[in-house]
Amino acid sequence: MNGRLKIVADDKIPFLEGVLDPYADVVYKNGRDISRDDIADADALIVRTRTKCDAALLSGSKVTLIASATIGYDHIDLGYCAAHGIEVHNAAGCNAGGVMQYVFSSLYGACSHNAINLDGKVFGIIGVGNVGKRVEQMARYLGFDVLLCDPPRAMVEGPQGFVDMDTLLQNADIVTLHTPLDETTRGMAGTDFFRKMKTGAIFINASRGEIVDERALIDAVPKLGAVIVDTWRNEPFVNKDLMEVVDIATPHIAGYSYQGKMNGTAMAVQTVARRFGIYQLYDFYPAECPDDSPQKLDLEGKSQGEITATFQYNYPVFTDDFMLRTNPESFEELRENYRYRREIYI
């Protein structure tokens, strides 16, 4: 090497190629294939969830920074990194708007297919961080009564405005998960969880697949009104038994909007730039095409049918459902070649 900064980056991170190259030696590789040899003399990694950053990968390397262009940390061994002086940064909230869009497009789509009337329904959100807050905002805008369950926030902020898990499950007509994956949430949605849900309630998981016991969910499907699954326990391998019984099945693309991907890449690049003093990129943000700008929604006073049509026109989620069902083995290919959609806002 020539003494320049070296960065190893996932080659599927959009809007990244060429950005850091004038200031560093950048090696682009498929995230799953990044190896110890690749990073032995690297100063930084820019990754997605497909790169497992643990001792098996990192030991003996020069890496001092991991910048993930995704919201989660569960692919990174934080304990190992802290013990070895490796900074870790994620892109918190980058895809919140995209996931919110997915939740409501899939909700209204599934309810339309199942002739479920959403008037007067109670919307339950488990995990009210960056994504959950955006879902809450839209749910209230649409006139839902909303229940919020977020024990970490309730502990810090006080219980007002939050309910416990049992209360939410017993009263919500729609239950959507937006928690991070950690030891407190792994397998959280199991047999007891689904037993406590209301008969006919709708269940949505667009957080992490490992939060749900898939066998328990399959058993609960006859009791539930509609089930929407975007994340799976053993990605990229889809539980076909589960896929066959849910109403909407998609390949972990809930947050795949133009704005979400631009946000994630911008946050990763800015993290690297500030850590290594590349001042030209301190405020980097990908150039936005006018055709990709977010779309403002005006839903006030519209009927459920009009709202359904608006969400489905903006994001026809059943196209993604069809593509996965047609070829479940193409899970990774569908993600890597996804045509990012425009976000919506109110």
Salt bridges, closest charged atoms under 4 A:
ASP10 OD2 - ARG48 NE 3.03
ASP11 OD1 - LYS12 NZ 3.10
ASP25 OD1 - ARG4 NH2 3.47
ASP38 OD2 - LYS29 NZ 2.90
ASP41 OD1 - LYS6 NZ 2.69
ASP43 OD1 - LYS62 NZ 3.75
ASP74 OD1 - ARG208 NE 3.05
GLU87 OE1 - HIS89 NE2 3.02
GLU87 OE2 - ARG275 NE 3.02
GLU136 OE2 - ARG140 NE 2.97
GLU157 OE2 - ARG153 NE 2.82
ASP166 OD1 - LYS196 NZ 2.80
ASP173 OD1 - LYS198 NZ 2.77
GLU183 OE2 - ARG186 NE 3.47
ASP192 OD1 - ARG195 NH2 2.35
ASP192 OD2 - LYS196 NZ 2.96
ASP219 OD1 - ARG215 NH2 3.01
GLU235 OE1 - ARG50 NH2 3.19
GLU235 OE1 - HIS252 ND1 2.75
ASP283 OD1 - ARG274 NH2 3.22
ASP321 OD1 - ARG325 NE 2.88
GLU329 OE2 - LYS240 NZ 2.57
GLU332 OE2 - ARG32 NE 3.36
GLU332 OE1 - ARG50 NH2 2.87
GLU332 OE1 - ARG335 NH1 3.80
